[in-house]
Protein backbone atom coordinates (compact mmCIF):
# COMPACT_ATOMS: atom_id res chain seq x y z
CA UNK A 1 0.00 0.00 0.00
CA UNK A 2 1.33 3.45 -0.90
CA UNK A 3 -0.01 5.55 1.99
CA UNK A 4 -0.79 4.42 5.54
CA UNK A 5 -2.47 6.84 7.97
CA UNK A 6 -2.75 5.78 11.61
CA UNK A 7 -4.58 7.56 14.42
CA UNK A 8 -4.27 11.00 12.82
CA UNK A 9 -5.59 13.95 14.82
CA UNK A 10 -5.49 17.69 14.31
CA UNK A 11 -6.68 20.07 17.02
CA UNK A 12 -6.37 23.80 16.33
CA UNK A 13 -5.51 26.31 19.11
CA UNK A 14 -9.18 27.36 19.06
CA UNK A 15 -10.09 23.86 20.21
CA UNK A 16 -11.60 22.84 16.86
CA UNK A 17 -10.96 19.12 16.38
CA UNK A 18 -10.49 19.13 12.59
CA UNK A 19 -9.39 15.47 12.33
CA UNK A 20 -10.46 12.78 14.79
CA UNK A 21 -8.52 9.52 14.86
CA UNK A 22 -8.31 9.09 11.08
CA UNK A 23 -7.12 5.64 9.93
CA UNK A 24 -6.73 4.99 6.21
CA UNK A 25 -4.75 2.71 3.91
CA UNK A 26 -4.63 4.22 0.43
CA UNK A 27 -3.66 1.97 -2.51
CA UNK A 28 -2.16 2.89 -5.87
CA UNK A 29 -4.48 4.26 -8.53
CA UNK A 30 -7.15 6.92 -8.19
CA UNK A 31 -8.44 7.38 -4.66
CA UNK A 32 -11.38 9.65 -3.88
CA UNK A 33 -11.69 11.72 -0.73
CA UNK A 34 -15.28 12.89 -0.58
CA UNK A 35 -17.07 15.05 1.95
CA UNK A 36 -18.89 18.33 2.51
CA UNK A 37 -17.12 21.62 3.16
CA UNK A 38 -15.69 21.56 6.68
CA UNK A 39 -15.34 17.76 6.72
CA UNK A 40 -11.56 17.91 7.29
CA UNK A 41 -10.46 17.11 3.74
CA UNK A 42 -8.27 20.19 3.25
CA UNK A 43 -6.69 19.74 6.69
CA UNK A 44 -5.80 16.16 5.80
CA UNK A 45 -4.37 17.25 2.44
CA UNK A 46 -2.20 19.94 4.05
CA UNK A 47 -0.83 17.39 6.51
CA UNK A 48 -0.07 14.88 3.75
CA UNK A 49 1.90 17.46 1.73
CA UNK A 50 3.86 18.51 4.86
CA UNK A 51 2.40 22.01 5.05
CA UNK A 52 0.82 21.35 8.45
CA UNK A 53 1.84 19.33 11.49
CA UNK A 54 -0.67 16.87 12.95
CA UNK A 55 -1.43 16.97 16.66
CA UNK A 56 -0.88 13.22 16.87
CA UNK A 57 -0.75 10.14 14.68
CA UNK A 58 1.50 8.67 12.01
CA UNK A 59 1.66 8.88 8.20
CA UNK A 60 3.82 6.65 5.99
CA UNK A 61 4.23 7.20 2.23
CA UNK A 62 6.02 4.49 0.25
CA UNK A 63 7.85 3.61 3.46
CA UNK A 64 8.86 7.18 4.36
CA UNK A 65 7.76 8.62 7.70
CA UNK A 66 6.11 12.01 7.29
CA UNK A 67 7.44 13.39 10.58
CA UNK A 68 11.09 12.49 10.07
CA UNK A 69 11.55 12.19 6.28
CA UNK A 70 9.76 15.22 4.82
CA UNK A 71 12.46 15.88 2.19
CA UNK A 72 12.23 12.32 0.88
CA UNK A 73 8.45 12.56 0.69
CA UNK A 74 8.53 15.90 -1.13
CA UNK A 75 10.71 14.31 -3.83
CA UNK A 76 8.01 11.74 -4.62
CA UNK A 77 5.04 14.07 -4.15
CA UNK A 78 3.12 16.31 -6.54
CA UNK A 79 0.50 18.74 -5.25
CA UNK A 80 -2.23 20.84 -6.85
CA UNK A 81 -3.91 22.99 -4.17
CA UNK A 82 -7.38 24.41 -4.57
CA UNK A 83 -6.10 28.01 -4.61
CA UNK A 84 -3.19 27.43 -7.00
CA UNK A 85 -1.71 30.71 -8.33
CA UNK A 86 0.38 31.59 -11.37
CA UNK A 87 3.00 34.25 -11.87
CA UNK A 88 1.45 36.79 -14.25
CA UNK A 89 4.73 37.54 -16.00
CA UNK A 90 5.27 33.95 -17.19
CA UNK A 91 4.05 32.39 -20.38
CA UNK A 92 2.66 28.85 -20.08
CA UNK A 93 5.86 27.07 -21.09
CA UNK A 94 7.98 29.46 -18.99
CA UNK A 95 5.91 28.73 -15.91
CA UNK A 96 6.25 24.99 -16.37
CA UNK A 97 9.98 25.33 -17.02
CA UNK A 98 10.25 27.29 -13.76
CA UNK A 99 8.35 24.54 -11.93
CA UNK A 100 10.68 21.93 -13.44
CA UNK A 101 13.75 23.82 -12.22
CA UNK A 102 12.28 24.07 -8.73
CA UNK A 103 11.70 20.31 -8.73
CA UNK A 104 15.40 19.68 -9.39
CA UNK A 105 15.55 19.14 -13.17
CA UNK A 106 18.74 21.10 -13.86
CA UNK A 107 19.70 19.82 -17.32
CA UNK A 108 18.25 22.39 -19.74
CA UNK A 109 17.91 19.94 -22.65
CA UNK A 110 16.14 17.35 -20.52
CA UNK A 111 13.96 20.03 -18.97
CA UNK A 112 12.94 21.49 -22.33
CA UNK A 113 11.85 18.06 -23.58
CA UNK A 114 9.93 17.26 -20.38
CA UNK A 115 8.12 20.59 -20.51
CA UNK A 116 7.09 20.01 -24.13
CA UNK A 117 5.96 16.44 -23.39
CA UNK A 118 3.98 17.51 -20.35
CA UNK A 119 2.24 20.37 -22.19
CA UNK A 120 1.27 17.87 -24.88
CA UNK A 121 -0.02 15.41 -22.28
CA UNK A 122 -2.35 17.94 -20.67
CA UNK A 123 -3.49 19.46 -23.96
CA UNK A 124 -1.74 22.82 -23.62
CA UNK A 125 1.02 22.59 -26.20
CA UNK A 126 -0.78 24.91 -28.62
CA UNK A 127 -1.17 27.45 -25.79
CA UNK A 128 2.49 27.29 -24.71
CA UNK A 129 3.21 30.91 -25.68
CA UNK A 130 0.11 32.31 -23.98
CA UNK A 131 0.58 34.03 -20.62
CA UNK A 132 -0.48 31.60 -17.89
CA UNK A 133 -2.63 34.23 -16.19
CA UNK A 134 -4.71 34.54 -19.38
CA UNK A 135 -5.63 30.87 -19.71
CA UNK A 136 -9.22 29.75 -19.15
CA UNK A 137 -10.15 28.26 -15.79
CA UNK A 138 -9.93 24.70 -17.09
CA UNK A 139 -6.61 25.33 -18.82
CA UNK A 140 -5.18 26.77 -15.61
CA UNK A 141 -6.17 23.61 -13.73
CA UNK A 142 -4.49 21.51 -16.43
CA UNK A 143 -1.34 23.60 -16.15
CA UNK A 144 -1.55 23.12 -12.40
CA UNK A 145 -1.57 19.35 -12.76
CA UNK A 146 1.32 19.62 -15.24
CA UNK A 147 3.49 21.37 -12.61
CA UNK A 148 2.55 18.66 -10.10
CA UNK A 149 3.62 15.94 -12.56
CA UNK A 150 6.77 17.44 -14.04
CA UNK A 151 9.18 15.57 -11.73
CA UNK A 152 7.46 12.17 -12.16
CA UNK A 153 6.09 11.83 -8.61
CA UNK A 154 4.77 8.58 -7.13
CA UNK A 155 1.99 10.38 -5.28
CA UNK A 156 -0.19 13.24 -6.56
CA UNK A 157 -2.58 15.09 -4.27
CA UNK A 158 -5.25 17.20 -5.92
CA UNK A 159 -7.57 19.42 -3.85
CA UNK A 160 -10.99 20.33 -5.31
CA UNK A 161 -9.68 20.36 -8.90
CA UNK A 162 -12.93 20.74 -10.83
CA UNK A 163 -14.70 23.37 -8.74
CA UNK A 164 -15.93 26.13 -11.04
CA UNK A 165 -15.16 24.26 -14.27
CA UNK A 166 -17.73 23.76 -16.99
CA UNK A 167 -18.77 20.13 -17.74
CA UNK A 168 -16.45 19.78 -20.76
CA UNK A 169 -13.36 20.95 -18.84
CA UNK A 170 -14.32 18.79 -15.85
CA UNK A 171 -14.39 15.71 -18.07
CA UNK A 172 -11.06 16.62 -19.69
CA UNK A 173 -9.42 17.04 -16.30
CA UNK A 174 -10.79 13.76 -14.95
CA UNK A 175 -9.59 11.92 -18.06
CA UNK A 176 -6.07 13.31 -17.59
CA UNK A 177 -5.99 12.08 -13.99
CA UNK A 178 -7.36 8.66 -14.96
CA UNK A 179 -4.66 8.22 -17.61
CA UNK A 180 -1.96 9.19 -15.11
CA UNK A 181 -3.27 6.72 -12.52
CA UNK A 182 -2.74 3.85 -14.96
CA UNK A 183 1.05 4.31 -14.66
CA UNK A 184 1.45 3.01 -11.08
CA UNK A 185 0.89 6.44 -9.54
CA UNK A 186 -1.21 7.11 -6.45
CA UNK A 187 -3.62 10.02 -6.93
CA UNK A 188 -5.66 11.39 -4.05
CA UNK A 189 -8.58 13.40 -5.38
CA UNK A 190 -10.19 15.53 -2.68
CA UNK A 191 -13.59 16.89 -3.67
CA UNK A 192 -17.16 17.60 -2.61
CA UNK A 193 -18.41 16.85 -6.15
CA UNK A 194 -19.84 13.34 -6.24
CA UNK A 195 -19.47 13.01 -10.02
CA UNK A 196 -15.69 13.37 -9.80
CA UNK A 197 -15.54 10.23 -7.64
CA UNK A 198 -18.05 8.08 -9.52
CA UNK A 199 -16.38 8.75 -12.87
CA UNK A 200 -12.78 8.01 -11.96
CA UNK A 201 -12.05 6.39 -8.57
CA UNK A 202 -11.79 2.68 -7.77
CA UNK A 203 -11.45 3.30 -4.03
CA UNK A 204 -12.72 6.12 -1.85
CA UNK A 205 -13.39 7.36 1.64
CA UNK A 206 -16.17 9.60 2.87
CA UNK A 207 -15.32 12.12 5.58
CA UNK A 208 -17.66 14.10 7.76
CA UNK A 209 -16.82 16.33 10.73
CA UNK A 210 -13.21 15.19 10.78
CA UNK A 211 -13.93 11.48 10.85
CA UNK A 212 -14.03 8.64 8.33
CA UNK A 213 -17.65 7.69 7.69
CA UNK A 214 -16.95 5.16 4.94
CA UNK A 215 -14.01 3.40 3.28
CA UNK A 216 -14.25 1.12 0.26
CA UNK A 217 -15.22 1.18 -3.41
CA UNK A 218 -17.97 3.33 -4.92
CA UNK A 219 -19.86 0.08 -5.50
CA UNK A 220 -19.65 -0.75 -1.78
CA UNK A 221 -21.02 2.70 -0.97
CA UNK A 222 -23.97 2.09 -3.28
CA UNK A 223 -24.72 -1.29 -1.72
CA UNK A 224 -24.74 0.23 1.76
CA UNK A 225 -27.45 2.69 0.69
CA UNK A 226 -29.77 0.06 -0.81
CA UNK A 227 -33.22 0.19 0.72
CA UNK A 228 -32.78 3.80 1.85
CA UNK A 229 -33.75 5.69 -1.32
CA UNK A 230 -37.37 6.41 -2.19
CA UNK A 231 -39.41 8.16 -4.86
CA UNK A 232 -42.49 9.73 -3.30
CA UNK A 233 -45.43 10.86 -5.42
CA UNK A 234 -46.70 13.78 -3.34
CA UNK A 235 -49.44 16.37 -3.52
CA UNK A 236 -48.68 19.98 -2.59
CA UNK A 237 -49.54 19.50 1.08
CA UNK A 238 -47.42 16.37 1.40
CA UNK A 239 -44.56 18.02 -0.49
CA UNK A 240 -43.97 20.69 2.16
CA UNK A 241 -44.20 18.07 4.89
CA UNK A 242 -41.72 15.76 3.16
CA UNK A 243 -39.01 18.38 2.58
CA UNK A 244 -39.13 19.20 6.30
CA UNK A 245 -39.05 15.55 7.32
CA UNK A 246 -36.45 13.87 5.10
CA UNK A 247 -33.13 14.58 3.33
CA UNK A 248 -34.29 15.45 -0.20
CA UNK A 249 -32.05 14.71 -3.20
CA UNK A 250 -34.33 15.83 -6.04
CA UNK A 251 -37.78 17.33 -6.62
CA UNK A 252 -39.52 17.10 -9.98
CA UNK A 253 -42.88 18.75 -10.79
CA UNK A 254 -45.47 16.12 -11.73
CA UNK A 255 -48.96 16.27 -13.22
CA UNK A 256 -50.72 16.17 -9.84
CA UNK A 257 -48.02 17.42 -7.50
CA UNK A 258 -44.40 16.40 -7.11
CA UNK A 259 -42.04 13.45 -7.50
CA UNK A 260 -39.60 13.71 -4.60
CA UNK A 261 -36.45 11.62 -4.13
CA UNK A 262 -35.61 11.18 -0.44
CA UNK A 263 -33.02 9.24 1.53
CA UNK A 264 -34.23 7.54 4.70
CA UNK A 265 -34.27 4.10 6.30
CA UNK A 266 -37.83 4.58 7.56
CA UNK A 267 -40.41 5.82 5.09
CA UNK A 268 -43.83 6.87 6.34
CA UNK A 269 -46.37 4.31 4.97
CA UNK A 270 -48.87 7.15 4.43
CA UNK A 271 -46.96 8.31 1.36
CA UNK A 272 -47.11 6.82 -2.12
CA UNK A 273 -43.48 5.74 -2.20
CA UNK A 274 -41.48 3.28 -4.26
CA UNK A 275 -37.93 2.07 -3.65
CA UNK A 276 -35.21 3.36 -5.98
CA UNK A 277 -31.85 1.94 -6.98
CA UNK A 278 -29.37 4.34 -5.35
CA UNK A 279 -26.79 6.31 -7.28
CA UNK A 280 -23.63 7.67 -5.68
CA UNK A 281 -25.25 10.99 -4.82
CA UNK A 282 -28.00 9.15 -2.92
CA UNK A 283 -25.41 7.07 -1.09
CA UNK A 284 -23.43 10.19 -0.18
CA UNK A 285 -26.50 11.83 1.36
CA UNK A 286 -27.31 8.55 3.15
CA UNK A 287 -23.95 8.44 4.90
CA UNK A 288 -23.73 12.15 5.66
CA UNK A 289 -27.22 12.18 7.17
CA UNK A 290 -26.63 8.96 9.14
CA UNK A 291 -23.40 10.16 10.73
CA UNK A 292 -24.88 13.60 11.42
CA UNK A 293 -27.77 12.03 13.33
CA UNK A 294 -25.46 9.65 15.21
CA UNK A 295 -23.28 12.53 16.44
CA UNK A 296 -26.28 14.75 17.18
CA UNK A 297 -27.82 12.06 19.36
CA UNK A 298 -24.58 11.01 21.08
C-alpha positions, 0 to 999 in steps of 0.5 A, a space after each residue: 500500500 502506498 499511503 498508511 495513515 494511523 490515528 491521525 488527529 489535528 486540534 487547532 488552538 481554538 479547540 476545533 478538532 479538525 481530524 479525529 482519529 483518522 485511519 486509512 490505507 490508500 492503494 495505488 491508482 485513483 483514490 477519492 476523498 469525498 465530503 462536505 465543506 468543513 469535513 476535514 479534507 483540506 486539513 488532511 491534504 495539508 498534513 499529507 503534503 507537509 504544510 501542516 503538522 498533525 497533533 498526533 498520529 502517524 503517516 507513511 508514504 512508500 515507506 517514508 515517515 512524514 514526521 522524520 523524512 519530509 524531504 524524501 516525501 517531497 521528492 516523490 510528491 506532486 500537489 495541486 492545491 485548490 487556490 493554486 496561483 500563477 505568476 502573471 509575467 510567465 508564459 505557459 511554457 515558462 511557468 512549467 519550465 520554472 516549476 521543473 527547475 524548482 523540482 530539481 531538473 537542472 539539465 536544460 535539454 532534458 527540462 525542455 523536452 519534459 516541458 514540451 511532453 507535459 504540455 502535450 499530455 495535458 493538452 496545452 502545447 498549442 497554448 504554450 506561448 500564452 501568458 499563464 494568467 490569461 488561460 481559461 479556468 480549465 486550462 489553468 487547472 491543467 497547467 496546475 496538474 502539469 506542474 505537479 507531474 513534471 518531476 514524475 512523482 509517485 503520489 499526486 494530491 489534488 484538492 478540489 480540482 474541478 470546482 468552477 469548471 464547466 462540464 467539458 473541462 471537468 471531463 477533460 481534467 478527470 480523463 487526464 488524472 485517470 490516464 496518469 493513474 494507470 502508470 502506477 501512480 497514487 492520486 488522491 482526489 479531494 472533492 465535494 463533487 460526487 461526479 468526480 468520484 463516480 467517474 474516476 475512482 476505484 477506491 474512496 473514503 467519505 469524511 464528515 466532521 473530521 472522521 471517516 464515515 466510509 471506506 471502500 469502493 464506490 460500488 460498496 457505498 452504493 450497496 450500503 445505501 440500498 433500501 434507503 432511497 425512495 421516490 415519493 409521489 406527493 401532492 402539494 400539502 405532502 410536499 412541504 411536509 416531506 421536505 421538512 421531514 427527510 433529506 431530499 435529493 431531487 424534486 420534480 414537478 409532476 402532473 398532480 403534484 411532485 415526485 420527490 427523491 428522499 433518503 431515509 431508512 424509515 419511510 412513512 407508509 402514508 406516502 405513495 413511495 417506491 424504492 429506488 436503486 441508489 446512485 452515488 449521490 443518494 449514497 453520499 446523502 445517506 452516509 452524511 445524514 446517518 453520521 450527522 444524526 449519530 453525532 447529534 444524538 450522542 
